[in-house]
Amino acid sequence: MVADIESLLVQRYGGSDHPRPEPWNDTIRAMLSHHSTRHFRPDPIPESTLSMLIACAQSAATSSNLQPWSVIAVTDPGIKSTLSDVADHQSHVRTCPLLLVWLADLTRVSRIVGEAEEKDSGIPFLDTFLAASLDTALAAQNVVIAAASLGLSTVYIGGMRNDPARVAKLLRLPLSTAPVFGLCLGYSSGNSAEQIKPRLPQSIVLHHERYDDRGWPAHEQTYDQTVRAHNVKVGRPPLTWAERVRKCVGTPAALCGRDGLKSALLKLGFQLR
Ligand SMILES: Cc1cc2nc3c(=O)[nH]c(=O)nc-3n(C[C@H](O)[C@H](O)[C@H](O)COP(=O)(O)O)c2cc1C
């Protein structure tokens, strides 16, 4: 069934108080329809589909055309199983037919700049690592959208950064590469939790001319309750947004090892100056 704009916006903002923008086409419909999937059928993804998805990834904008990313397509059950362990034992990392491990990859540009010049180059700086990570995300998001247009479902896996050294060893990564995130891909096996998740009111994230968050206190509690109602509806623990935020970033331990990311990246060859 093809969803109409009104129902997609109601779901995206969790109620009737949503913006009513005019332009509407199939690309926008696909974006508004996004939701992550964590339950996959085992059906493999054809190699030709993977190749087209990567062409979409490579069509994303990239800082100065540096193209500072690579991606590893993992279908091997043993490798997926170890990567699932890295990602705090998330089962969908094991059960998805295809796991893409997205890497910030400065190996190629480092070689061009040359080892001797590298210490005086722009390579060892935080901004260059950030640019590589940003470009990786832009490329991956193209895959998410293209995959959805082909009936494939996805979920990102930030847990791939829990232990970059273990990922690097397992996937035989060279220095100057680091996992940014994983992306599980496959055909959804259907699950009641797979529904459009309501986002913050648009007036809270869209500012005009100057930053202005005076509206937030009036919206905070409402959004908390919207998220709680959504969680109840899809059968998840009845957490508010604030409770979920605290669970995810309320303590360093909540980062599941990612609080040590800086030292892990230094060991992988990123100087982050
Ligand atoms: C960079 C990134 C990392 C993520 N890491 C995980 C993860 O490790 N495990 C997971 O199940 N979902 C992960 N997600 C999915 C988010 O939880 C999800 O996008 C968010 O809750 C919004 O839900 P939606 O995608 O269904 O709209 C990640 C998303 C992003 C963008």
The ligand as an SDF file (V2000), in Angstrom:
LIG
                    3D

 31 33  0  0  0  0  0  0  0  0999 V2000
   25.1690    6.3580   13.1200 C   0  0  0  0  0  0  0  0  0  0  0  0
   24.0370    5.4810   13.6450 C   0  0  0  0  0  0  0  0  0  0  0  0
   24.3290    4.4170   14.4610 C   0  0  0  0  0  0  0  0  0  0  0  0
   23.3050    3.5520   14.8820 C   0  0  0  0  0  0  0  0  0  0  0  0
   23.6320    2.4560   15.6200 N   0  0  0  0  0  0  0  0  0  0  0  0
   22.6710    1.5400   15.8990 C   0  0  0  0  0  0  0  0  0  0  0  0
   23.0260    0.3110   16.5300 C   0  0  0  0  0  0  0  0  0  0  0  0
   24.1880    0.0540   16.8750 O   0  0  0  0  0  0  0  0  0  0  0  0
   22.0470   -0.5910   16.7110 N   0  0  0  0  0  0  0  0  0  0  0  0
   20.7420   -0.3870   16.3220 C   0  0  0  0  0  0  0  0  0  0  0  0
   19.8980   -1.2680   16.5000 O   0  0  0  0  0  0  0  0  0  0  0  0
   20.3740    0.8000   15.7550 N   0  0  0  0  0  0  0  0  0  0  0  0
   21.3060    1.7420   15.5180 C   0  0  0  0  0  0  0  0  0  0  0  0
   20.9820    2.9010   14.8800 N   0  0  0  0  0  0  0  0  0  0  0  0
   19.5800    3.1280   14.4830 C   0  0  0  0  0  0  0  0  0  0  0  0
   18.9230    4.1850   15.3560 C   0  0  0  0  0  0  0  0  0  0  0  0
   18.6490    3.6390   16.6170 O   0  0  0  0  0  0  0  0  0  0  0  0
   17.6330    4.6480   14.6510 C   0  0  0  0  0  0  0  0  0  0  0  0
   17.9670    5.2380   13.4230 O   0  0  0  0  0  0  0  0  0  0  0  0
   16.8760    5.6480   15.5220 C   0  0  0  0  0  0  0  0  0  0  0  0
   16.4000    5.0450   16.6840 O   0  0  0  0  0  0  0  0  0  0  0  0
   15.6990    6.2220   14.7530 C   0  0  0  0  0  0  0  0  0  0  0  0
   14.8550    5.1710   14.3250 O   0  0  0  0  0  0  0  0  0  0  0  0
   14.4990    4.9820   12.7880 P   0  0  0  0  0  0  0  0  0  0  0  0
   15.7690    4.8050   12.0130 O   0  0  0  0  0  0  0  0  0  0  0  0
   13.6340    3.7460   12.7350 O   0  0  0  0  0  0  0  0  0  0  0  0
   13.7580    6.2100   12.3530 O   0  0  0  0  0  0  0  0  0  0  0  0
   21.9580    3.8050   14.5070 C   0  0  0  0  0  0  0  0  0  0  0  0
   21.6850    4.9250   13.7130 C   0  0  0  0  0  0  0  0  0  0  0  0
   22.6980    5.7500   13.2890 C   0  0  0  0  0  0  0  0  0  0  0  0
   22.3640    6.9330   12.4080 C   0  0  0  0  0  0  0  0  0  0  0  0
  1  2  1  0
  2  3  1  0
  2 30  2  0
  3  4  2  0
  4  5  1  0
  4 28  1  0
  5  6  2  0
  6  7  1  0
  6 13  1  0
  7  8  2  0
  7  9  1  0
  9 10  1  0
 10 11  2  0
 10 12  1  0
 12 13  2  0
 13 14  1  0
 14 15  1  0
 14 28  1  0
 15 16  1  0
 16 17  1  0
 16 18  1  0
 18 19  1  0
 18 20  1  0
 20 21  1  0
 20 22  1  0
 22 23  1  0
 23 24  1  0
 24 25  2  0
 24 26  1  0
 24 27  1  0
 28 29  2  0
 29 30  1  0
 30 31  1  0
M  END
$$$$
